């Protein structure tokens, strides 16, 4: 994996983590957000977003 791709993935992960923390989410199960993969973070963010829209 090139350095640029790695950098872009980390930047996106950090953005989603910051967004989840802003929404009051700090962990998923027994894992800290920083331990999750990008795909897991995206799935969690989407689920939380859908819950907030449904309210």
HTML snippet that shows the backbone in 3Dmol.js (N, CA, C, O; Angstrom):
<script src="https://3Dmol.org/build/3Dmol-min.js"></script>
<div id="view" style="width:600px;height:400px;position:relative"></div>
<script>
const pdb = `
ATOM      1  N   UNK A   1       0.859  -1.177   0.000  1.00  0.00           N
ATOM      2  CA  UNK A   1       0.000   0.000   0.000  1.00  0.00           C
ATOM      3  C   UNK A   1       0.901   1.234   0.000  1.00  0.00           C
ATOM      4  O   UNK A   1       1.866   1.313   0.760  1.00  0.00           O
ATOM      5  N   UNK A   2       0.577   2.179  -0.850  1.00  0.00           N
ATOM      6  CA  UNK A   2       1.414   3.377  -0.926  1.00  0.00           C
ATOM      7  C   UNK A   2       1.179   4.267   0.294  1.00  0.00           C
ATOM      8  O   UNK A   2       0.157   4.172   0.974  1.00  0.00           O
ATOM      9  N   UNK A   3       2.137   5.112   0.540  1.00  0.00           N
ATOM     10  CA  UNK A   3       2.026   6.031   1.678  1.00  0.00           C
ATOM     11  C   UNK A   3       0.820   6.940   1.546  1.00  0.00           C
ATOM     12  O   UNK A   3       0.161   7.239   2.541  1.00  0.00           O
ATOM     13  N   UNK A   4       0.521   7.384   0.334  1.00  0.00           N
ATOM     14  CA  UNK A   4      -0.609   8.298   0.129  1.00  0.00           C
ATOM     15  C   UNK A   4      -1.937   7.623   0.463  1.00  0.00           C
ATOM     16  O   UNK A   4      -2.804   8.234   1.088  1.00  0.00           O
ATOM     17  N   UNK A   5      -2.097   6.380   0.054  1.00  0.00           N
ATOM     18  CA  UNK A   5      -3.334   5.655   0.362  1.00  0.00           C
ATOM     19  C   UNK A   5      -3.459   5.468   1.862  1.00  0.00           C
ATOM     20  O   UNK A   5      -4.531   5.683   2.427  1.00  0.00           O
ATOM     21  N   UNK A   6      -2.374   5.072   2.512  1.00  0.00           N
ATOM     22  CA  UNK A   6      -2.375   4.909   3.961  1.00  0.00           C
ATOM     23  C   UNK A   6      -2.753   6.225   4.644  1.00  0.00           C
ATOM     24  O   UNK A   6      -3.568   6.233   5.567  1.00  0.00           O
ATOM     25  N   UNK A   7      -2.172   7.320   4.201  1.00  0.00           N
ATOM     26  CA  UNK A   7      -2.459   8.634   4.768  1.00  0.00           C
ATOM     27  C   UNK A   7      -3.939   8.980   4.593  1.00  0.00           C
ATOM     28  O   UNK A   7      -4.580   9.467   5.525  1.00  0.00           O
ATOM     29  N   UNK A   8      -4.481   8.727   3.393  1.00  0.00           N
ATOM     30  CA  UNK A   8      -5.889   9.033   3.121  1.00  0.00           C
ATOM     31  C   UNK A   8      -6.824   8.205   3.997  1.00  0.00           C
ATOM     32  O   UNK A   8      -7.826   8.717   4.495  1.00  0.00           O
ATOM     33  N   UNK A   9      -6.499   6.928   4.187  1.00  0.00           N
ATOM     34  CA  UNK A   9      -7.322   6.066   5.045  1.00  0.00           C
ATOM     35  C   UNK A   9      -7.281   6.572   6.478  1.00  0.00           C
ATOM     36  O   UNK A   9      -8.320   6.650   7.134  1.00  0.00           O
ATOM     37  N   UNK A  10      -6.103   6.916   6.973  1.00  0.00           N
ATOM     38  CA  UNK A  10      -5.988   7.408   8.341  1.00  0.00           C
ATOM     39  C   UNK A  10      -6.737   8.724   8.524  1.00  0.00           C
ATOM     40  O   UNK A  10      -7.369   8.946   9.557  1.00  0.00           O
ATOM     41  N   UNK A  11      -6.665   9.591   7.525  1.00  0.00           N
ATOM     42  CA  UNK A  11      -7.374  10.864   7.605  1.00  0.00           C
ATOM     43  C   UNK A  11      -8.882  10.638   7.656  1.00  0.00           C
ATOM     44  O   UNK A  11      -9.583  11.295   8.425  1.00  0.00           O
ATOM     45  N   UNK A  12      -9.380   9.718   6.846  1.00  0.00           N
ATOM     46  CA  UNK A  12     -10.807   9.420   6.838  1.00  0.00           C
ATOM     47  C   UNK A  12     -11.238   8.770   8.153  1.00  0.00           C
ATOM     48  O   UNK A  12     -12.296   9.097   8.690  1.00  0.00           O
ATOM     49  N   UNK A  13     -10.420   7.850   8.670  1.00  0.00           N
ATOM     50  CA  UNK A  13     -10.718   7.229   9.961  1.00  0.00           C
ATOM     51  C   UNK A  13     -10.800   8.292  11.057  1.00  0.00           C
ATOM     52  O   UNK A  13     -11.721   8.278  11.874  1.00  0.00           O
ATOM     53  N   UNK A  14      -9.842   9.206  11.069  1.00  0.00           N
ATOM     54  CA  UNK A  14      -9.843  10.258  12.085  1.00  0.00           C
ATOM     55  C   UNK A  14     -11.071  11.146  11.973  1.00  0.00           C
ATOM     56  O   UNK A  14     -11.634  11.556  12.988  1.00  0.00           O
ATOM     57  N   UNK A  15     -11.491  11.445  10.761  1.00  0.00           N
ATOM     58  CA  UNK A  15     -12.681  12.267  10.561  1.00  0.00           C
ATOM     59  C   UNK A  15     -13.918  11.560  11.114  1.00  0.00           C
ATOM     60  O   UNK A  15     -14.727  12.175  11.808  1.00  0.00           O
ATOM     61  N   UNK A  16     -14.065  10.276  10.807  1.00  0.00           N
ATOM     62  CA  UNK A  16     -15.233   9.530  11.291  1.00  0.00           C
ATOM     63  C   UNK A  16     -15.175   9.379  12.803  1.00  0.00           C
ATOM     64  O   UNK A  16     -16.198   9.512  13.474  1.00  0.00           O
ATOM     65  N   UNK A  17     -14.002   9.103  13.348  1.00  0.00           N
ATOM     66  CA  UNK A  17     -13.858   8.993  14.805  1.00  0.00           C
ATOM     67  C   UNK A  17     -14.253  10.305  15.473  1.00  0.00           C
ATOM     68  O   UNK A  17     -14.987  10.298  16.461  1.00  0.00           O
ATOM     69  N   UNK A  18     -13.782  11.418  14.952  1.00  0.00           N
ATOM     70  CA  UNK A  18     -14.146  12.727  15.510  1.00  0.00           C
ATOM     71  C   UNK A  18     -15.649  12.961  15.433  1.00  0.00           C
ATOM     72  O   UNK A  18     -16.248  13.500  16.363  1.00  0.00           O
ATOM     73  N   UNK A  19     -16.253  12.555  14.323  1.00  0.00           N
ATOM     74  CA  UNK A  19     -17.701  12.710  14.156  1.00  0.00           C
ATOM     75  C   UNK A  19     -18.462  11.859  15.166  1.00  0.00           C
ATOM     76  O   UNK A  19     -19.434  12.327  15.757  1.00  0.00           O
ATOM     77  N   UNK A  20     -18.035  10.623  15.369  1.00  0.00           N
ATOM     78  CA  UNK A  20     -18.696   9.746  16.333  1.00  0.00           C
ATOM     79  C   UNK A  20     -18.537  10.273  17.755  1.00  0.00           C
ATOM     80  O   UNK A  20     -19.487  10.247  18.538  1.00  0.00           O
ATOM     81  N   UNK A  21     -17.356  10.746  18.086  1.00  0.00           N
ATOM     82  CA  UNK A  21     -17.136  11.310  19.424  1.00  0.00           C
ATOM     83  C   UNK A  21     -18.041  12.520  19.627  1.00  0.00           C
ATOM     84  O   UNK A  21     -18.604  12.702  20.707  1.00  0.00           O
ATOM     85  N   UNK A  22     -18.181  13.337  18.604  1.00  0.00           N
ATOM     86  CA  UNK A  22     -19.081  14.490  18.682  1.00  0.00           C
ATOM     87  C   UNK A  22     -20.519  14.046  18.964  1.00  0.00           C
ATOM     88  O   UNK A  22     -21.272  14.760  19.625  1.00  0.00           O
ATOM     89  N   UNK A  23     -20.895  12.876  18.466  1.00  0.00           N
ATOM     90  CA  UNK A  23     -22.241  12.341  18.693  1.00  0.00           C
ATOM     91  C   UNK A  23     -22.350  11.576  20.013  1.00  0.00           C
ATOM     92  O   UNK A  23     -23.418  11.068  20.353  1.00  0.00           O
ATOM     93  N   UNK A  24     -21.241  11.495  20.756  1.00  0.00           N
ATOM     94  CA  UNK A  24     -21.261  10.833  22.062  1.00  0.00           C
ATOM     95  C   UNK A  24     -20.909   9.359  22.023  1.00  0.00           C
ATOM     96  O   UNK A  24     -21.124   8.653  23.009  1.00  0.00           O
ATOM     97  N   UNK A  25     -20.378   8.877  20.916  1.00  0.00           N
ATOM     98  CA  UNK A  25     -19.979   7.473  20.782  1.00  0.00           C
ATOM     99  C   UNK A  25     -18.472   7.389  20.988  1.00  0.00           C
ATOM    100  O   UNK A  25     -17.703   8.041  20.283  1.00  0.00           O
ATOM    101  N   UNK A  26     -18.055   6.574  21.969  1.00  0.00           N
ATOM    102  CA  UNK A  26     -16.638   6.465  22.284  1.00  0.00           C
ATOM    103  C   UNK A  26     -16.093   5.055  22.078  1.00  0.00           C
ATOM    104  O   UNK A  26     -14.886   4.865  21.922  1.00  0.00           O
ATOM    105  N   UNK A  27     -16.994   4.062  22.077  1.00  0.00           N
ATOM    106  CA  UNK A  27     -16.593   2.675  21.929  1.00  0.00           C
ATOM    107  C   UNK A  27     -17.643   1.936  21.122  1.00  0.00           C
ATOM    108  O   UNK A  27     -18.786   2.382  21.019  1.00  0.00           O
ATOM    109  N   UNK A  28     -17.256   0.812  20.555  1.00  0.00           N
ATOM    110  CA  UNK A  28     -18.212  -0.115  19.947  1.00  0.00           C
ATOM    111  C   UNK A  28     -17.960  -1.455  20.609  1.00  0.00           C
ATOM    112  O   UNK A  28     -16.912  -2.070  20.413  1.00  0.00           O
ATOM    113  N   UNK A  29     -18.910  -1.896  21.380  1.00  0.00           N
ATOM    114  CA  UNK A  29     -18.702  -3.122  22.155  1.00  0.00           C
ATOM    115  C   UNK A  29     -17.596  -2.882  23.165  1.00  0.00           C
ATOM    116  O   UNK A  29     -17.656  -1.944  23.961  1.00  0.00           O
ATOM    117  N   UNK A  30     -16.600  -3.728  23.126  1.00  0.00           N
ATOM    118  CA  UNK A  30     -15.479  -3.560  24.054  1.00  0.00           C
ATOM    119  C   UNK A  30     -14.243  -2.985  23.362  1.00  0.00           C
ATOM    120  O   UNK A  30     -13.143  -3.044  23.912  1.00  0.00           O
ATOM    121  N   UNK A  31     -14.417  -2.427  22.152  1.00  0.00           N
ATOM    122  CA  UNK A  31     -13.298  -1.854  21.404  1.00  0.00           C
ATOM    123  C   UNK A  31     -13.375  -0.326  21.376  1.00  0.00           C
ATOM    124  O   UNK A  31     -14.455   0.250  21.238  1.00  0.00           O
ATOM    125  N   UNK A  32     -12.230   0.310  21.508  1.00  0.00           N
ATOM    126  CA  UNK A  32     -12.130   1.745  21.319  1.00  0.00           C
ATOM    127  C   UNK A  32     -12.261   2.037  19.828  1.00  0.00           C
ATOM    128  O   UNK A  32     -11.936   1.189  18.997  1.00  0.00           O
ATOM    129  N   UNK A  33     -12.735   3.232  19.487  1.00  0.00           N
ATOM    130  CA  UNK A  33     -12.932   3.567  18.077  1.00  0.00           C
ATOM    131  C   UNK A  33     -11.653   3.439  17.253  1.00  0.00           C
ATOM    132  O   UNK A  33     -11.702   3.000  16.104  1.00  0.00           O
ATOM    133  N   UNK A  34     -10.523   3.814  17.819  1.00  0.00           N
ATOM    134  CA  UNK A  34      -9.276   3.771  17.060  1.00  0.00           C
ATOM    135  C   UNK A  34      -8.851   2.341  16.714  1.00  0.00           C
ATOM    136  O   UNK A  34      -7.994   2.141  15.854  1.00  0.00           O
ATOM    137  N   UNK A  35      -9.450   1.339  17.387  1.00  0.00           N
ATOM    138  CA  UNK A  35      -9.122  -0.061  17.108  1.00  0.00           C
ATOM    139  C   UNK A  35      -9.921  -0.621  15.926  1.00  0.00           C
ATOM    140  O   UNK A  35      -9.601  -1.696  15.419  1.00  0.00           O
ATOM    141  N   UNK A  36     -10.953   0.098  15.487  1.00  0.00           N
ATOM    142  CA  UNK A  36     -11.819  -0.378  14.418  1.00  0.00           C
ATOM    143  C   UNK A  36     -11.222  -0.085  13.049  1.00  0.00           C
ATOM    144  O   UNK A  36     -10.433   0.845  12.883  1.00  0.00           O
ATOM    145  N   UNK A  37     -11.611  -0.891  12.079  1.00  0.00           N
ATOM    146  CA  UNK A  37     -11.183  -0.649  10.709  1.00  0.00           C
ATOM    147  C   UNK A  37     -12.020   0.488  10.127  1.00  0.00           C
ATOM    148  O   UNK A  37     -13.028   0.895  10.703  1.00  0.00           O
ATOM    149  N   UNK A  38     -11.586   0.985   8.987  1.00  0.00           N
ATOM    150  CA  UNK A  38     -12.347   2.039   8.313  1.00  0.00           C
ATOM    151  C   UNK A  38     -13.749   1.553   7.989  1.00  0.00           C
ATOM    152  O   UNK A  38     -14.718   2.288   8.181  1.00  0.00           O
ATOM    153  N   UNK A  39     -13.869   0.335   7.505  1.00  0.00           N
ATOM    154  CA  UNK A  39     -15.185  -0.202   7.158  1.00  0.00           C
ATOM    155  C   UNK A  39     -16.085  -0.303   8.390  1.00  0.00           C
ATOM    156  O   UNK A  39     -17.268   0.030   8.311  1.00  0.00           O
ATOM    157  N   UNK A  40     -15.553  -0.750   9.514  1.00  0.00           N
ATOM    158  CA  UNK A  40     -16.337  -0.838  10.749  1.00  0.00           C
ATOM    159  C   UNK A  40     -16.780   0.552  11.200  1.00  0.00           C
ATOM    160  O   UNK A  40     -17.917   0.734  11.635  1.00  0.00           O
ATOM    161  N   UNK A  41     -15.889   1.524  11.096  1.00  0.00           N
ATOM    162  CA  UNK A  41     -16.234   2.895  11.480  1.00  0.00           C
ATOM    163  C   UNK A  41     -17.332   3.452  10.578  1.00  0.00           C
ATOM    164  O   UNK A  41     -18.275   4.082  11.055  1.00  0.00           O
ATOM    165  N   UNK A  42     -17.205   3.217   9.275  1.00  0.00           N
ATOM    166  CA  UNK A  42     -18.220   3.708   8.340  1.00  0.00           C
ATOM    167  C   UNK A  42     -19.579   3.078   8.632  1.00  0.00           C
ATOM    168  O   UNK A  42     -20.604   3.760   8.600  1.00  0.00           O
ATOM    169  N   UNK A  43     -19.585   1.776   8.916  1.00  0.00           N
ATOM    170  CA  UNK A  43     -20.829   1.079   9.238  1.00  0.00           C
ATOM    171  C   UNK A  43     -21.446   1.637  10.508  1.00  0.00           C
ATOM    172  O   UNK A  43     -22.655   1.867  10.563  1.00  0.00           O
ATOM    173  N   UNK A  44     -20.640   1.855  11.515  1.00  0.00           N
ATOM    174  CA  UNK A  44     -21.131   2.400  12.787  1.00  0.00           C
ATOM    175  C   UNK A  44     -21.682   3.808  12.596  1.00  0.00           C
ATOM    176  O   UNK A  44     -22.743   4.140  13.125  1.00  0.00           O
ATOM    177  N   UNK A  45     -20.967   4.630  11.847  1.00  0.00           N
ATOM    178  CA  UNK A  45     -21.416   6.002  11.613  1.00  0.00           C
ATOM    179  C   UNK A  45     -22.744   6.013  10.857  1.00  0.00           C
ATOM    180  O   UNK A  45     -23.643   6.792  11.173  1.00  0.00           O
ATOM    181  N   UNK A  46     -22.855   5.149   9.866  1.00  0.00           N
ATOM    182  CA  UNK A  46     -24.098   5.064   9.092  1.00  0.00           C
ATOM    183  C   UNK A  46     -25.262   4.627   9.983  1.00  0.00           C
ATOM    184  O   UNK A  46     -26.357   5.182   9.892  1.00  0.00           O
ATOM    185  N   UNK A  47     -25.026   3.634  10.841  1.00  0.00           N
ATOM    186  CA  UNK A  47     -26.081   3.153  11.745  1.00  0.00           C
ATOM    187  C   UNK A  47     -26.522   4.252  12.705  1.00  0.00           C
ATOM    188  O   UNK A  47     -27.719   4.434  12.929  1.00  0.00           O
ATOM    189  N   UNK A  48     -25.578   4.978  13.266  1.00  0.00           N
ATOM    190  CA  UNK A  48     -25.899   6.062  14.192  1.00  0.00           C
ATOM    191  C   UNK A  48     -26.646   7.172  13.462  1.00  0.00           C
ATOM    192  O   UNK A  48     -27.606   7.733  13.990  1.00  0.00           O
ATOM    193  N   UNK A  49     -26.212   7.483  12.263  1.00  0.00           N
ATOM    194  CA  UNK A  49     -26.874   8.527  11.470  1.00  0.00           C
ATOM    195  C   UNK A  49     -28.319   8.139  11.171  1.00  0.00           C
ATOM    196  O   UNK A  49     -29.217   8.977  11.258  1.00  0.00           O
ATOM    197  N   UNK A  50     -28.547   6.881  10.819  1.00  0.00           N
ATOM    198  CA  UNK A  50     -29.903   6.411  10.535  1.00  0.00           C
ATOM    199  C   UNK A  50     -30.774   6.472  11.777  1.00  0.00           C
ATOM    200  O   UNK A  50     -31.951   6.822  11.684  1.00  0.00           O
ATOM    201  N   UNK A  51     -30.225   6.140  12.939  1.00  0.00           N
ATOM    202  CA  UNK A  51     -30.973   6.216  14.197  1.00  0.00           C
ATOM    203  C   UNK A  51     -31.388   7.656  14.480  1.00  0.00           C
ATOM    204  O   UNK A  51     -32.520   7.910  14.890  1.00  0.00           O
ATOM    205  N   UNK A  52     -30.490   8.579  14.264  1.00  0.00           N
ATOM    206  CA  UNK A  52     -30.781   9.985  14.550  1.00  0.00           C
ATOM    207  C   UNK A  52     -31.827  10.526  13.594  1.00  0.00           C
ATOM    208  O   UNK A  52     -32.633  11.369  13.987  1.00  0.00           O
ATOM    209  N   UNK A  53     -31.837  10.069  12.350  1.00  0.00           N
ATOM    210  CA  UNK A  53     -32.837  10.508  11.372  1.00  0.00           C
ATOM    211  C   UNK A  53     -34.209   9.947  11.727  1.00  0.00           C
ATOM    212  O   UNK A  53     -35.229  10.609  11.535  1.00  0.00           O
ATOM    213  N   UNK A  54     -34.225   8.701  12.254  1.00  0.00           N
ATOM    214  CA  UNK A  54     -35.488   8.028  12.582  1.00  0.00           C
ATOM    215  C   UNK A  54     -36.210   8.668  13.764  1.00  0.00           C
ATOM    216  O   UNK A  54     -37.420   8.494  13.911  1.00  0.00           O
ATOM    217  N   UNK A  55     -35.518   9.375  14.575  1.00  0.00           N
ATOM    218  CA  UNK A  55     -36.123   9.959  15.786  1.00  0.00           C
ATOM    219  C   UNK A  55     -37.054  11.031  15.454  1.00  0.00           C
ATOM    220  O   UNK A  55     -37.650  11.630  16.350  1.00  0.00           O
TER     221      UNK A  55
END
`;
const viewer = $3Dmol.createViewer("view");
viewer.addModel(pdb, "pdb");
viewer.setStyle({}, {cartoon: {color: "spectrum"}});
viewer.zoomTo();
viewer.render();
</script>
